Amino acid sequence: MKTKPILSALTCALLFLLMGYTYSITRLEQEEERFQKDIEIFEKTHRASFDYFWDLGHPVSGLTPRRSLKNKKYEIGIGASGFGIQAIIVGAHRGWVTREEVLDRLLKMTDFLENKAVRFHGVFPHLIHGKTGQLIHFGGQDGADIQETSNLMMGLLMARAYFDQDTPKEVQLREEITKLWDAVDYTVHEYQNALWWNHSYEQKENNGLKLLMKGYTESMTSYVLALGHPSKGIKKSSYRGYVEGRNFVNGNNYYGYTLDVGKPKGGPLYLAQTPFLALDPRTMEDKYTYYWTRSINHSLINWTYCMKHAPKEFQYSKSDWGLTASQTPREDGGYNNMAGPGPKDKGVIAPSAALGVFPYVPYQSMMALRNFYENHKEGLWGEYGFKDAYSIKRDWYSDRYLGLDQGRTVIMMENYRSGLFWELSKKVPELQVAMDNMGITSPKHKNGFPLAVIEKTSKSVQLYRHPDLEAYHIDFYTEKDAEISFALKSNKGEGKRELKPKQSYKAGLHQLIFEKNEILSGTKGTLIMKSGKKEIELPIQLF
């Protein structure tokens, strides 16, 4: 008589477990389908953004138009062309175009730059005409622009490092790049322990445009090249104007993240992008900051502001985010160079902001990418990927692409995927000289996860599967040769799950890669790195 209730209870328990198992399997299948869609969107965006540089390269010079307006394609942006050089290298690296095609395009560029384009002591203007090479006036500038030229030179130096084979064309390209690079005279822009942004034969101060490059800005690129130039570089003392300028040393905390250097709340996100299109922030530390952590904190400040602290009327969210220099609606001025958290924010999101910080905050960047494509595609997407900006408040979408923003997107997405340019920069001896002159060295890490930054809302490091690895990855460090194992302890009390069995590692930085398996999206837990009897823990959340 008592057997039936017992059997009934067991049956119910088994059914409950079976339902739970089926639910988990279904969720895992849905999450895998979602992830494959994300990979497709990522690849499509990366390729379309590259196409801007490949398709719109000027037919005479091969150089990059500043913007995509049909009646302005002759306006060549010198900085945009530097980014464009790196972007088309991405095309060769990805197999979207051939190495030979990119080589021919670059030889067209270097020939035009050497023989047609106007220069002032080897320094190019902000804008030139794509057919004639003559100066186009821009923002009061009637002469040389050292920052635009530095962006161009950094792109050329990356090309010199990438095309390293002993074929006649590749040797020719390297020689032509070195000739252009050697001609840049940074000393002409040296003034009061700093660099002038502009210079002109006609008017020393460019129609009264006085711009000394001081404080934390994208001009780090100029100082790096000026301090590493083999024959026409500036004195070490001229770096003082940069590091002693306004908005260099900061040290304040914003939304839980300390910003050692930079503008209040970080300012526009291009400041975390432009210097590091080629330079590897993971290997850069000085007495002021560790540039990798600084870049992550800058990105998370921008994201947190958009998610929680921006004016409600802007209608930002955790996936509608990303503030940087971009086009704006005409009633807001048409362009906002200083867009960032705070009073400079005009309610305009720039996709290049979120997509250009993929190496720092891949989860936040992927959520933005997914949102841009699936919820704003009608107004925002075009043949070259996402247009420059949008505003939910004004129901406005940009009608154009900007070369600088497209370049940051292509290059930083590639640095996230493969670290291509961060590795190439190590092959440029001038950059190593510059790091020494700037007092920048590789950091001395301690055992554990020194590159990880805990996101304050979730109180964890948020990990998203890498689109190429299709697995989770995180860097770890060991100070000496050691046998190390890794495990994951779920916050739900499910015990430890072995991620990697014990194996030997040499002293240094390594990458832990582990599969999703049956882990559900959103899972919170503790990542455990065990060496001998010592365990180092890191709170993580997996998506």
N, C-alpha and C positions, 0 to 999 in steps of 0.2 A: 504493500500500500504506500510506502514511503519512497519507493524508487522513482515514480514518475516526476515528482517535483525536483528531485536531484538531477534527473536527466534533462528536465526542462531548463534548469539553471545552467547546466553545462552547455546545453544547446544554445542558449541565449548568449553565454559568454563567448562561445566559438563564433556565433554570428556577428557579435560585436567586434571581435578581433578581425574577422574576415572583412567586415565593412570598413574598419579602420585601415586595413591593409590595401583594400581596393581604392579607398579615397586617396591614400598616399601615392599609389601607383598612378592614378589619374592625374593628381597634381604634378607629379614628376614629369609625366608625359606632356602636360600643358606647359610646364616651365621650360622643357626642352624645346617645344615648338616656339615658345616666346623667344628663347635665346637664339634659335636659328633665324628668326625674323630680325632680331637685333643685329646679328652678323651680316645679314643681307643689307640692312639699312646702312650699317657702318661702311661696308665695302662700296656700296653705291655712292655714298656721300664722299668718301675719300677719292674715288675715281672721278666723280663729276667735278669736284673742286680742282683736281689736277687739270681737267680739260680746259678750264679757264686759261691757264698758261700755255697749254699746247695749241689750242684752237685760235686764241686771240693774239699770239705772238705776232708782232708787226711783220708784214711780208718783206720789208727791206732790211730792217735791223734785227728782227727776231726778238726784240725786247718787249717788255710787258706794259700794256696800257694801264694808266693809273686807275681807270674805272671802265665799266663796260658800255657806256653810252655810245651809240652807233656813230654819232657825229664828233666824238672825241677820242677815237681809237688811235689817232696820231700822237696824243699826249702820252709820252712815255714816262712812267715813274721810275726814277733811278733806284730807289729803295725797293719798290715793287718788283723791279727786274732782278734784284739780288735775291729776293724771296722766290721769284720765278725760276731762277737757276736751280735752287734747291728743290723746288717743286717738280721740275722736269727730271731731275735726278731720281726722285721718288718714282716717276713713271718708268724709268729704265730698271730700277731696282724691283719694281712690282711686275715687270713684263708687260705693262700697258703699251709701251712703245719699245723699240729696240735701243740698245746701247749705241749703235751706229747712228741712228736717227737723232738721238740727244747730242751726240758728239758733233754732228754736222750743224745742229741748231746753235750749239755753244760757239763753234768756230765762226758762224755768221755774226753772233753777238760780239765776240772779242774783236773781230775785224772792224766792225762798225764803231765800237767804243774807241779803238786805237786811231782810226783813220778819218772818222767823220764827226764824232760827238765833241762838242765844245767842253773844254776843261780849263780850270784855273789852278795852276801849280799841281796838276794831276788830279784835281778834285772836280767832280761833276756837279751840275746844278740839281735842283730838286726835280725839275721837269725838262725834257728835251723833246724835239720833234722827231718822230720815228723814222721819217724819210730823210731829213736834212741834217739832223743832229744838232740843230741850233737851239739855243736857250729859249724856254717859254717861261715868262714871268709868273711867279706864284707867291701869293701872300706877302708882297713887298720885297721878295728876294730877287736880286738882279745878278747873282753870281753863284759862288760855290756853296754847296750844302754838305757839310762834313758827315752828318748822320746818315743821310741818304746814300752818300758814297761809301760809308762804312758798311751799311747793309748790303750794298752791291759787292764790295770787296770780300765780305764774309762768304757770300754765295759763291764767288769765284774761287776762293780758297778751298771751299768744300768740293767744288768741281775738280780742282787741281789734285786733291787727295783721292777723289773717287776714280778719276781716269788715270790710273797709275801703271797702265800697261806700256810696253816698249814698242808700240806700233807707231808709224810715222805721224798719224793724225793725233794720237794721244800725247806724244812728245811735243808736237806743235802746239796743242792746246795748253799744255803746262807752261811752255815758254811764253806764249802770248799772255797768259794770266799773270805770270811773274813780272812781265814787262809793265803791264797796267798797274799792278800792285806796287812795284818799285817806284813808279812815278808819283804816287800820292805823297804830297809833302804836308805832313801833319804839323810841322813847325810853324807854318804860315798861320795856323789857327790857334797857336799857343799864346795865351795871354793871362797874366796875373794868376799863375798856378792853376790854370784851367784851359778849356778849349772854347773858342768862338764857334757857334753853330754855323755861321755864314761868313763869307769873304767875297769881296768884289774888287776888280781893278778900278772900276769907275768910282765907287763910293765905299770907302773902307768899312762903313758900318751898315751897308745895305739899306739905304733910305731911312736911317735911324733905327733899324731893326737890331737891337742889342740883345743877343741871346748867348749868355755864357752858360755852358753846360755844367750845372751844379746840382747836387742832390741826386737821390735815387730815381733815375729815369732810364729810358731805353738807351740813353747815351753811354751806358756801360760798354756797348759794342764799340763805340768810337774810342773810348779810353783803352780798351783791350788792344785794338789794332794800333792805336797811336803809341802805346807802350811796348808793342812787340814788333814795330816796323824795323826792318833791318838797316835802313840808312837814313830815314827822315822821320824818326820817332821823336816824341817829346821827352822831357826830363821826368824822372820819377816824382819830383816835387810838384809837377803839374797835375798829378792825380789828387792832390790835396783839395783842389777846388770842388771836385766831385764828392769826395767823402765828407768834406766839411760844409757842404752846401745845405740849404734849407731842405727839409724832408729827407735827409739821409738817415741819421740816427733817430730812432723812434722809441721803441721799448715799451709802448703802451699795449694794453690788452683790450681786444674788441671781441665781444660775444664769446669770451673764453679762450681766444687765440692771441698769443703774443706776436707782435710784429716788431722785430728788432730794427729793421730799417724800412724806410718808405713813407709815403703819404699817410695821413690819418685814414684808417680803414682800408689802406692799400691803394686806393685810387683805381683807375681803369686796369683791367686785367692784361692789357698788352704789356704792362710793366713786368708781369711774371712770365711773359712769352718771348718777346723780341730778343733779349740778350741770350736766351737759352734755346733758340732755334738751332744753334751750333754748339754752344758751350754746355757742358754737362753739369747741371747743378748738384748732382749727387756727389761730385768730386770737388766741390768748391766751398771752402770755409775760410773765413778770415776773422780778425778780432771783433768784427761787427756782427756777423751772422753766419749760419749755415744756410746756404742759398736754396738747398732742396727743401728744408723744413719751412723756410720763409715763403717759398712759392706755394707750398701746400696750404699754409696758414692764410695767405693772401686769397687763395681760391675759396677756402672754406668761409672766410669772412664775407666774401662776395655772395656766396650761396646762402649763408645764414641770414644775411641782410634781406635778400630777395624773398626768402621763405618766411621770415618772421617779423622783420622790422621796417620794411619799406612802407610807404603810404598805401593804404588799402585800395585807393582808387587806381593804382597801377596794376592791380590784379596779378601780381607775381605769385609764384609758388615754388615748390621744391623742384619742379621740372620746367617752369617758365622762369629761367634765371640766366644771368650772364651780362655784366655791365662793363663796357669798354668803349673806346672811341668808335663812333659809327655815324652813319647818316641818321638824321632825325626828320620828323615832319617839318615842313617849311615854316609853320607857325612857331616852332621851337628853335628856329635858327638854321635848319638844314644840315647841320653837322655839330656834333658834340665831342670835342677832343678829350675832355676830362671826365666823361661819364664814370661814375663809381658810387658806392654807398654814401648817402648823405645829400647835401644841398645841390650837388652837380647832377644828380639823377633826374632825368626828364621823363621817366616812365617808358624807356625804350630798351628792349632786349636785343643784343647782338649775338647771333649764333656763334660767331668766331670766338666770343669770350669763353663760353662753356666748352666748345670743341677744342679750343687751343690749350686747355688745361687737362686734357685727357691723361697725360703722364702723371699728374699730381693727384687727381680725384676721379678715377675712372668710373666709379659708380654714379656720382653726381653728373658727370659728363654724358654717360650713356642714357640716364633718365631724361636729360635735356634733349639729346639726339632723337630718342624715340618720340618724345613729345613734339619736337619741331616737325618731324616727318609725318606723324599720324594725326596730329591735331591742327597743324598750321600749314599743311602741304599746299593747299589751294592757293594761298597768298604768298607763301614764302619760298616754295621750291621752283627751280627752273633748270635749264639745261646745264648750268654749272654749279648745281647744288643749291644750298640755301642762300638767298639774297641777304643783303647786308644787315637788315634790322627789321623789327616790328614793334608795334605798340598795341597792346590789348585795349588800353584806356581809350585810344583814339581810333581803334579799328583801322589801323594803318599798317601797310607793308611796303618796304622799300622796293623801288623799281630797278635796282642795279646791284652790281657786284663791285667791290673795291679790291684792287690788287693786293694791298697790304694785308687785308683781313683774310682773303682767300689763301694767301701764302702762309699765314700763321696756322690756318686750319690744316692744310695739307702737310706741312712740315711737322707740326706737333703731333698729329695723328700718327705719322710715321715714327717719330721718336717713341711714342707709346708702343707701337707695334714691334719695332725692332731696335730702337736706339741708334738708327743708322747714322745720323749726323753727330751724335754724341761720341760715337766711336771714330768717325772720320776726323773730328776735331783733334783727337789725340795724335793724328798723323801730321799735324801742321806745327812745325817747330816754333814758328813765330808766336803761336798762342801759348805755348809752354813758357817762353821767355816773358810774355806779358803777365802770366799768372804769378811768376816770381817777382816781377816788378811791382805788382799790386798787393803782394803779401797774401795771396790766395793759395791755399794748400789743400790736399786731400785730408778729410777729417780723420781723426783717430777714434774709431768707434769702440764701444764696449760690447760684450757678449749680448746677444739678443736680437731685437728687431729695430735697429736704430733709424731706419728710414720711414717707419710707420708713425702716423699721427692719429690720435684718437679723436673721432668726431664727437663733439660735446653733447649733442642731443641724444644720440643712441648710446653714448659712453663706450664706443667700440670703434675698431677700424673696420670700415665697410668694404668688403671685397666683392668684386664682380668678376666673373670668369673672363679671361682674356680671349678676344675674338679669334685669334690665330691658334693659341694653345688649346682653346676650348676647355680650359681648366683654371683653377684658382692659382695665384702665384703671389708670393711675398718674399722680400729680401730678408736674410738673416746674416748675422756676423759671428765669427768665432775668433777670439784673440790668439788662439794657438791651435795647432793640429789637435783634432779631437774626434771621438766617436759620438755621434749625435742622433737622437731619434725625435720624432714629432708625433704628437697626439692631439686630438680635439675632444674637449670635455663640454658636452651640451649643458646649457643652463636648465634644461628640463630634467636633469638628474638621471640621464640615460647611461651614465658611466663614460669611460674614455674609449675613444675610437682611434686606433692606430692609423696615422696618415703616412708615415714613412718609418720603416724599421731602422734600427741602428746601423749607421755606416760611417766611414771615415771621411773627414773633411779637412782640407788644408786650411791654415790660418787665412782669414780674409772674408770677403763678402760673397755670399752664395744666394741662390734662389730656390726656395721651396715651391714645388709644383705638386698639386694634388687634385684628384678628380672629384666631380660632384657626387657621383654614385647615388646614394639614396638620400642625400641631404636636401631638405626642402628649403625653398627660398625664404629668406628672413631669419633663418636659424641663427640664434645667438649662442655664443659659447666662449670657451677659453682655449686658445692655441698654446700648447705646451712644448717648449724646446728643452729636451733633457740631455745633459752631458754629465756622465758620472752620476753623482748623487744630487747635482744641482739642477733645479727646474726653473725656467724663466717663462712667465705667463704673459699672454697678451689677449685682452678681450677683443673678439671679432664678431662680425655679423656677415653672413654669407648670402649672396643673392644670385 
